[in-house]
Amino acid sequence: MPMPVETLRGHLTEAFPDAEIVIDDLAGDGDHYRARIVSTAFEGLSRVARYRLVHAALKGQMGGELHALTFETSTPAGD
């Protein structure tokens, strides 16, 4: 069963409470999302470290309930 967008948003909001999060359902099937996450949590982190934080926020559901997620991360300063 696909992950509802509300569940995805909940996981990301829990991990990044200060974040501005925009989620798009790319295929209209609740199974392929794109997320843009702007948070101070990413300040000073490499792309790999940011990737790991987002995957940790998904609590092991990537590849299961959540089939595909493309994401972009940035800080409020734009980096």
C-alpha positions as CSV (number, residue, x, y, z in Angstrom):
1,M,0.0,0.0,0.0
2,P,1.4,3.4,-0.9
3,M,2.4,6.0,1.7
4,P,-0.2,8.8,2.0
5,V,1.3,12.3,1.6
6,E,0.2,13.2,5.1
7,T,2.3,10.4,6.5
8,L,5.3,11.5,4.5
9,R,4.8,15.1,5.6
10,G,4.5,13.9,9.2
11,H,7.8,12.0,9.2
12,L,9.6,15.0,7.6
13,T,8.0,17.5,10.0
14,E,8.9,15.4,13.0
15,A,12.6,15.2,11.9
16,F,12.8,18.8,10.7
17,P,10.3,20.8,12.9
18,D,11.5,24.2,11.6
19,A,11.3,23.2,7.9
20,E,9.5,24.6,5.0
21,I,8.3,21.4,3.2
22,V,6.7,21.2,-0.3
23,I,5.7,17.7,-1.5
24,D,4.5,17.0,-5.0
25,D,2.9,13.7,-6.0
26,L,4.7,13.1,-9.3
27,A,2.6,10.4,-10.8
28,G,-0.7,11.0,-9.0
29,D,-0.5,7.5,-7.5
30,G,0.7,8.2,-4.0
31,D,3.8,6.3,-4.7
32,H,6.2,8.7,-6.4
33,Y,6.9,12.0,-4.6
34,R,9.3,14.9,-4.8
35,A,10.0,16.8,-1.6
36,R,11.7,20.2,-1.2
37,I,12.9,20.6,2.4
38,V,14.3,23.9,3.7
39,S,15.7,23.6,7.2
40,T,18.4,24.9,9.5
41,A,19.2,21.3,10.2
42,F,21.1,21.1,6.9
43,E,23.5,24.0,7.8
44,G,27.1,23.0,7.3
45,L,26.3,19.5,6.1
46,S,27.4,17.8,3.0
47,R,25.0,16.5,0.4
48,V,25.6,13.0,1.7
49,A,25.0,13.9,5.3
50,R,21.7,15.6,4.3
51,Y,20.7,12.5,2.3
52,R,21.3,10.4,5.4
53,L,19.2,12.7,7.6
54,V,16.2,12.6,5.2
55,H,16.5,8.8,4.9
56,A,16.6,8.4,8.7
57,A,13.5,10.6,8.9
58,L,11.6,8.1,6.8
59,K,12.2,5.4,9.4
60,G,13.1,2.6,7.1
61,Q,10.0,2.9,4.9
62,M,11.9,3.9,1.7
63,G,11.5,1.1,-0.8
64,G,8.5,-0.3,1.2
65,E,5.5,1.9,1.7
66,L,7.4,4.7,0.0
67,H,8.3,3.5,-3.4
68,A,10.1,6.6,-4.8
69,L,11.1,9.9,-3.3
70,T,13.2,12.5,-5.0
71,F,14.2,15.3,-2.7
72,E,16.1,18.6,-2.6
73,T,17.5,20.0,0.6
74,S,18.6,23.5,1.4
75,T,19.0,25.9,4.3
76,P,17.1,29.2,4.7
77,A,20.2,30.9,3.5
78,G,19.8,29.0,0.2
79,D,22.8,26.6,0.4
